[in-house]
Amino acid sequence: MLNKTVAVFAIVLTLGSGCQSVSPPKLLSAPTGVIATAAQHNEEGILAYRQNQWAQAKQHFEAAITAAPSLAEAHYNLGKALYKLGALKEGDRHFIEAANLAPGNKVIWDSPALKHVTVPEKEVPGESDGHGHGH
């Protein structure tokens, strides 16, 4: 009886976990027009990352950045790999660099290092500040 219970429990767990869609971590591909070497290293880094090969992913993302230093996506991806390797401060630097290179990219701005950063709203001349007078 115990074996049947264990078998049923295992089946229920298997079926239950199949219902949940676990999406892979969000990593960013290089945009079109980027140097081919940089794009290739970035993609190879993504593949390594998804196979839990953090050190190999790190090397590929670093190679992508060497080929194209302003590739925000590679900086972001490198930050994710560094977090997996426990190098949080170094990862933060790359998340921040990615945000500086791609100010409108929501995925990058939602990165761990920037979760608590708020961008001040621009003050528009002539608009009220809520105290009954304009600026």
C-alpha contacts under 8 A as a table, 3 or more apart, distances in Angstrom:
res1	aa1	res2	aa2	distance
1	M	4	K	5.20
1	M	5	T	6.31
2	L	5	T	5.07
2	L	6	V	6.18
3	N	6	V	5.12
3	N	7	A	6.08
4	K	7	A	5.02
4	K	8	V	6.07
5	T	8	V	5.16
5	T	9	F	6.03
6	V	9	F	5.03
6	V	10	A	6.08
7	A	10	A	5.10
7	A	11	I	6.24
8	V	11	I	5.08
8	V	12	V	6.16
9	F	12	V	5.10
9	F	13	L	6.17
10	A	13	L	5.11
10	A	14	T	6.14
11	I	14	T	5.02
11	I	15	L	6.07
12	V	15	L	5.13
12	V	16	G	5.86
13	L	16	G	5.04
13	L	17	S	6.06
14	T	17	S	5.33
14	T	18	G	6.28
15	L	18	G	5.11
15	L	19	C	6.66
16	G	19	C	5.46
16	G	20	Q	7.18
17	S	20	Q	5.52
18	G	21	S	7.21
24	P	50	R	7.33
25	P	50	R	7.86
27	L	46	I	6.71
27	L	73	E	7.94
27	L	76	Y	7.83
27	L	77	N	5.87
28	L	73	E	5.34
28	L	74	A	7.43
28	L	76	Y	7.56
28	L	77	N	6.63
29	S	39	A	7.46
29	S	42	N	6.80
29	S	43	E	6.48
29	S	73	E	6.50
29	S	74	A	7.95
30	A	34	V	6.70
30	A	38	A	7.91
30	A	39	A	5.38
30	A	42	N	6.84
30	A	43	E	7.80
30	A	71	L	7.32
30	A	73	E	6.06
30	A	74	A	7.37
31	P	34	V	6.26
31	P	39	A	8.00
34	V	38	A	6.90
34	V	39	A	6.33
34	V	68	A	7.64
34	V	71	L	7.93
35	I	38	A	5.41
35	I	39	A	6.34
35	I	67	A	7.29
35	I	68	A	6.84
36	A	39	A	5.07
36	A	40	Q	6.00
37	T	40	Q	5.13
37	T	41	H	6.19
37	T	64	A	6.91
37	T	67	A	6.62
38	A	41	H	5.26
38	A	42	N	6.07
38	A	63	A	6.99
38	A	64	A	3.99
38	A	65	I	6.83
38	A	66	T	7.81
38	A	67	A	5.25
38	A	68	A	5.90
39	A	42	N	5.06
39	A	43	E	6.20
39	A	64	A	6.71
40	Q	43	E	5.18
40	Q	44	E	6.15
40	Q	64	A	7.63
41	H	44	E	5.01
41	H	45	G	5.98
41	H	60	H	4.93
41	H	61	F	6.27
41	H	63	A	6.28
41	H	64	A	5.13
42	N	45	G	5.00
42	N	46	I	6.29
42	N	60	H	6.14
42	N	61	F	5.37
42	N	64	A	5.58
42	N	74	A	6.02
43	E	46	I	5.00
43	E	47	L	6.34
44	E	47	L	5.08
44	E	48	A	6.20
44	E	57	A	7.24
44	E	60	H	6.39
45	G	48	A	5.07
45	G	49	Y	6.00
45	G	56	Q	6.97
45	G	57	A	4.05
45	G	58	K	6.79
45	G	59	Q	7.46
45	G	60	H	4.78
45	G	61	F	5.63
46	I	49	Y	5.03
46	I	50	R	6.19
46	I	57	A	6.57
46	I	77	N	7.64
47	L	50	R	5.22
47	L	51	Q	6.41
47	L	57	A	7.59
48	A	51	Q	5.09
48	A	52	N	6.43
48	A	53	Q	5.05
48	A	54	W	6.82
48	A	56	Q	6.16
48	A	57	A	4.96
49	Y	52	N	5.03
49	Y	53	Q	5.36
49	Y	54	W	5.47
49	Y	56	Q	7.72
49	Y	57	A	5.22
49	Y	81	A	6.92
50	R	53	Q	7.39
53	Q	56	Q	5.52
53	Q	57	A	6.13
54	W	57	A	4.99
54	W	58	K	6.04
54	W	81	A	5.49
54	W	82	L	7.60
54	W	84	K	6.54
54	W	85	L	6.49
55	A	58	K	5.00
55	A	59	Q	6.35
55	A	81	A	7.51
55	A	85	L	7.34
56	Q	59	Q	5.14
56	Q	60	H	6.42
57	A	60	H	5.19
57	A	61	F	6.18
57	A	78	L	7.65
57	A	81	A	6.55
58	K	61	F	5.19
58	K	62	E	6.06
58	K	78	L	5.74
58	K	81	A	5.74
58	K	82	L	6.91
59	Q	62	E	5.13
59	Q	63	A	6.17
60	H	63	A	5.00
60	H	64	A	6.18
61	F	64	A	4.97
61	F	65	I	6.25
61	F	74	A	5.44
61	F	75	H	7.24
61	F	77	N	6.79
61	F	78	L	5.44
62	E	65	I	5.04
62	E	66	T	6.16
62	E	74	A	7.62
62	E	78	L	7.01
63	A	66	T	4.97
63	A	67	A	6.27
64	A	67	A	5.16
64	A	68	A	6.04
64	A	69	P	7.69
64	A	71	L	7.72
64	A	74	A	6.37
65	I	68	A	4.89
65	I	69	P	4.52
65	I	70	S	7.16
65	I	71	L	6.34
65	I	74	A	6.20
65	I	75	H	6.96
66	T	69	P	5.64
68	A	71	L	5.53
70	S	101	L	6.50
71	L	74	A	5.58
71	L	75	H	6.69
71	L	98	A	7.71
71	L	101	L	7.56
72	A	75	H	5.13
72	A	76	Y	6.20
72	A	97	E	7.21
72	A	98	A	4.30
72	A	99	A	7.24
72	A	101	L	5.49
72	A	102	A	6.10
73	E	76	Y	5.07
73	E	77	N	6.10
73	E	98	A	6.67
73	E	108	I	7.99
74	A	77	N	5.00
74	A	78	L	5.90
74	A	98	A	7.90
75	H	78	L	5.04
75	H	79	G	6.15
75	H	94	H	5.02
75	H	95	F	6.39
75	H	97	E	6.70
75	H	98	A	5.28
76	Y	79	G	5.07
76	Y	80	K	6.50
76	Y	94	H	6.09
76	Y	95	F	5.12
76	Y	98	A	5.46
76	Y	108	I	6.47
76	Y	111	S	7.91
77	N	80	K	5.09
77	N	81	A	6.34
78	L	81	A	5.03
78	L	82	L	6.03
78	L	91	G	6.93
78	L	94	H	6.74
79	G	82	L	5.08
79	G	83	Y	6.19
79	G	90	E	7.31
79	G	91	G	3.92
79	G	92	D	6.38
79	G	93	R	7.56
79	G	94	H	5.16
79	G	95	F	5.54
80	K	83	Y	5.13
80	K	84	K	6.44
80	K	91	G	6.70
81	A	84	K	5.09
81	A	85	L	6.35
81	A	91	G	7.67
82	L	85	L	4.90
82	L	86	G	6.20
82	L	87	A	5.08
82	L	88	L	6.47
82	L	90	E	6.88
82	L	91	G	5.04
83	Y	86	G	4.98
83	Y	87	A	5.48
83	Y	88	L	5.09
83	Y	91	G	5.77
84	K	87	A	7.57
87	A	90	E	5.55
87	A	91	G	6.04
88	L	91	G	4.86
88	L	92	D	5.99
89	K	92	D	4.97
89	K	93	R	6.42
90	E	93	R	5.19
90	E	94	H	6.67
91	G	94	H	5.24
91	G	95	F	6.28
91	G	113	A	7.92
92	D	95	F	5.02
92	D	96	I	6.11
92	D	112	P	7.74
92	D	113	A	5.09
93	R	96	I	5.18
93	R	97	E	6.11
94	H	97	E	4.88
94	H	98	A	6.00
95	F	98	A	5.06
95	F	99	A	6.22
95	F	108	I	7.06
95	F	111	S	6.64
95	F	112	P	7.91
95	F	113	A	6.26
95	F	114	L	7.45
96	I	99	A	5.02
96	I	100	N	6.19
96	I	113	A	7.15
96	I	114	L	7.25
97	E	100	N	5.06
97	E	101	L	6.21
98	A	101	L	5.09
98	A	102	A	6.03
98	A	108	I	6.71
99	A	102	A	5.09
99	A	103	P	5.30
99	A	105	N	7.44
99	A	108	I	5.96
99	A	109	W	6.02
100	N	103	P	5.68
102	A	105	N	5.59
102	A	108	I	7.65
103	P	109	W	7.62
104	G	109	W	7.86
105	N	108	I	5.46
105	N	109	W	6.24
106	K	109	W	4.96
106	K	110	D	6.04
107	V	110	D	5.20
107	V	111	S	6.66
108	I	111	S	5.29
109	W	114	L	6.04
109	W	115	K	7.49
110	D	114	L	6.24
110	D	115	K	5.81
111	S	114	L	5.51
111	S	115	K	6.26
112	P	115	K	5.36
113	A	116	H	7.63
114	L	117	V	5.11
123	E	127	E	7.79
124	V	127	E	5.76
125	P	134	G	7.59
125	P	135	H	5.88
126	G	134	G	5.21
126	G	135	H	5.46
127	E	134	G	5.22
127	E	135	H	6.52
128	S	131	H	7.08
128	S	132	G	6.43
128	S	133	H	5.43
128	S	134	G	4.16
128	S	135	H	6.70
129	D	132	G	7.07
129	D	133	H	6.56
129	D	134	G	6.08
129	D	135	H	7.18
130	G	133	H	7.26
